[in-house]
Amino acid sequence: MARIAGVDLPLNKKIRIGLTYIYGIGHSRAAKICEEAQIESSTKVKDLTEDETVRVRNIIQRDGMVEGDLRKAISMDIKRLMEIGSYRGLRHRRGLPVRGQRTHTNSRTRKGPRRIIGKK
């Protein structure tokens, strides 16, 4: 079982897809990690040797934040925006879209279910 950055990678997936199960690693970053570790991107996770797993783990630790550290940094950034009272911070505080999307008819994901005003 390949465990990298505190995440169990699915054994039957290719390594390039399996790395995307780690928070903070997408398709392009997974491809770069495979290239740097000199691993064929079509290799299944269960076929990785211990040496290859160690190389991937070292590259991920060296290159940047993933999982818990990244989640903590993002939440601290949002908290900072709310504390300084910026427009983006106010949108976060009110639970509205932050990046300029319209809210008249859309943004149900962010606003939650409709509140019915006059019920018959």
C-alpha positions as CSV (number, residue, x, y, z in Angstrom):
1,M,0.0,0.0,0.0
2,A,1.4,3.4,-1.1
3,R,0.9,6.0,1.6
4,I,2.1,9.4,0.6
5,A,1.5,12.7,2.6
6,G,-0.9,10.8,4.9
7,V,-3.1,9.6,2.1
8,D,-3.5,6.0,1.0
9,L,-3.3,6.0,-2.8
10,P,-5.7,3.6,-4.7
11,L,-3.7,0.6,-5.8
12,N,-5.5,-0.2,-9.1
13,K,-5.0,3.4,-10.5
14,K,-2.1,4.7,-12.6
15,I,0.4,6.7,-10.5
16,R,-0.5,10.0,-12.3
17,I,-4.1,9.6,-11.4
18,G,-3.4,8.2,-7.9
19,L,-1.4,11.3,-7.0
20,T,-4.4,13.5,-7.6
21,Y,-6.0,12.0,-4.5
22,I,-3.7,14.1,-2.5
23,Y,-5.1,17.5,-1.7
24,G,-3.1,20.1,-3.5
25,I,-1.9,17.9,-6.4
26,G,-3.7,18.1,-9.7
27,H,-3.1,16.5,-13.1
28,S,-0.3,18.8,-14.2
29,R,1.6,18.7,-10.9
30,A,1.2,14.9,-10.8
31,A,2.7,14.6,-14.3
32,K,5.7,16.8,-13.3
33,I,6.3,14.6,-10.2
34,C,6.3,11.4,-12.2
35,E,8.7,13.0,-14.7
36,E,11.0,14.2,-12.0
37,A,11.0,10.9,-10.2
38,Q,11.6,9.1,-13.5
39,I,8.5,6.9,-13.2
40,E,6.4,5.9,-16.2
41,S,3.1,7.7,-15.7
42,S,1.2,4.6,-16.8
43,T,2.6,2.5,-14.0
44,K,0.0,1.3,-11.5
45,V,0.4,2.3,-7.9
46,K,0.6,-1.3,-6.8
47,D,3.5,-1.9,-9.1
48,L,5.7,0.9,-7.6
49,T,8.9,-0.2,-5.9
50,E,9.8,1.1,-2.4
51,D,12.6,3.2,-4.0
52,E,10.1,4.9,-6.4
53,T,7.7,5.6,-3.6
54,V,10.4,7.2,-1.5
55,R,11.4,9.4,-4.5
56,V,7.9,10.6,-5.0
57,R,7.4,11.2,-1.3
58,N,10.7,13.3,-1.2
59,I,9.7,15.4,-4.2
60,I,6.3,16.2,-2.7
61,Q,7.8,17.2,0.6
62,R,10.4,19.4,-1.1
63,D,8.2,21.1,-3.7
64,G,5.4,22.7,-1.6
65,M,2.5,22.4,0.7
66,V,-0.1,19.6,0.4
67,E,-2.9,18.2,2.6
68,G,-3.1,19.6,6.1
69,D,-0.5,22.4,5.7
70,L,-2.2,23.7,2.6
71,R,-5.7,23.5,4.1
72,K,-4.5,25.4,7.2
73,A,-2.8,28.1,5.0
74,I,-5.9,28.6,2.9
75,S,-8.1,28.9,6.0
76,M,-5.7,31.4,7.6
77,D,-5.8,33.5,4.4
78,I,-9.6,33.6,4.4
79,K,-9.6,34.5,8.1
80,R,-7.1,37.3,7.4
81,L,-9.4,38.7,4.7
82,M,-12.3,38.7,7.1
83,E,-10.4,40.4,9.9
84,I,-9.1,43.3,7.8
85,G,-12.6,43.8,6.4
86,S,-11.8,43.6,2.7
87,Y,-14.6,43.1,0.2
88,R,-13.6,39.5,-0.3
89,G,-13.6,39.0,3.4
90,L,-17.2,40.3,3.7
91,R,-18.4,38.0,0.9
92,H,-16.8,35.1,2.8
93,R,-18.5,36.2,6.1
94,R,-21.9,36.5,4.4
95,G,-21.6,33.1,2.6
96,L,-21.9,34.7,-0.9
97,P,-19.8,34.2,-4.0
98,V,-16.4,35.8,-3.7
99,R,-15.2,36.1,-7.3
100,G,-17.7,38.4,-8.9
101,Q,-20.4,35.9,-10.0
102,R,-24.0,37.0,-10.3
103,T,-26.3,36.2,-7.4
104,H,-29.7,37.2,-8.6
105,T,-30.6,33.8,-10.1
106,N,-27.5,31.6,-9.5
107,S,-25.1,30.7,-6.6
108,R,-27.4,28.3,-4.9
109,T,-24.4,26.2,-3.8
110,R,-22.9,29.1,-1.9
111,K,-26.2,30.6,-0.6
112,G,-27.9,27.3,0.3
113,P,-31.5,26.3,-0.4
114,R,-34.1,28.9,-1.2
115,R,-35.9,30.5,1.8
116,I,-39.6,30.6,0.9
117,I,-41.1,33.9,1.9
118,G,-44.8,33.5,1.3
119,K,-46.1,30.0,1.6
120,K,-49.6,29.1,0.3
